[in-house]
Amino acid sequence: MNSFIKFAGMAVALIMVNSAHAQVRNDDEVLAARGDGVLTHEMFEARLKRVPEENRFAFIRDRARMEDVLDQLLLIMQLASDASEAGFDQQPDVMARMELAATEELARAWMENYLANAEPANYRAMAQEYYLINKDDYMTAETVDVSHILIKFDGRSEEEALELALNLRAQLEADPALFEAFVDEYSEDISKVNNKGSFTRVKRGDMVPEFEEASFTLEVGALSEPVLSQYGYHLIRKDAANPSEQIEFKTVRPSLEQRMREQHLDRERRIYLNTLYDSEMEVTQESLEVAIERVFGREVLAKYTGDADTE
């Protein structure tokens, strides 16, 4: 039902053309049909143009999504056909709703056309200026390379785990070259099968707080005291410190240019709309009350006018 609602806005506008297209079942312009519902290439194209241009290729590659759109559009055509056959589209309130839907669609299409033809800006220059002003925002994260040996509490007490960790550390202090062998023999981190106990380019937030604190405060080449975390005791060796570095403009240029383009078009949209808002709204209290009575009835109007009198 939710996916039908998403397309319901199209239904009103399409009711007016559905009957005409129902007569061209063999025409080359017919894309799909189901029952009395007929979908033309032109209508399907109009629907696809609602997908942002940068997302269209991914959209058409997703066969399931394409089929879902076709299915929902045909459902709309079938409903519209039934409505037209029943004469429902001739009811005054329905005709008014169709006219409003068509007008809203025209306004949206005009706004899209206006922006498509707006004078473009120098997006590259704007992007470069923004980058230079905000260079601090375009830095890589500080990272570290670390290796560790994990001693868990499984099958042993916390005290026994700490004792083993301290014993291993004492041996490593005497002979650091034993570290890799101790990873193989003692570490209970299952990831050692793939990484041999080493983690590269670790940034803040990647590890549990206790592990992170030790990793970033150790000197390069140093071995930590046993570090307690929720996983057990860690012996952490800091292998390298990778300071934050400036990200080059060429790396962020595409995304920044797109951002500048969107901002420029948003400004153009607001400037244009503001010119329309400059004209004063012409509406009287009497006409507003007539509208309220026509939609909600006299009782609601009486309450509305009563509330207005007390303000």
Buried (B, 14 or more C-beta within 10 A) or exposed (E): EEEEEEBEEBBBBBBBBBBEBBEEEEEEEBBBBBEBBBBBEEBBEBBEEEBEEEEEEEEEEEEEEBEEBBEBBBBBBBBBBBBBEEEBBEEEEBBEBBEEBBEEBEEEEEEEEEBEEBEEBEBEEBBBEBBEEEEEEBEEEBBBBBBBBBBEBEEBEEEEBBBBBBEBBEEBEEEEEEBEEBBEEBBBBEEBEEEEBBBEEBBBEBBEEBBBBBBBEBEEEEBBEBBBBEBBBBBBBBBEBBEEEEBEBEEBBEEBBEBBBEBBBEEBBEEEEEEEEEEEEEEEEEEEBEEBBEEEEEEEBEEBEEEEEEE
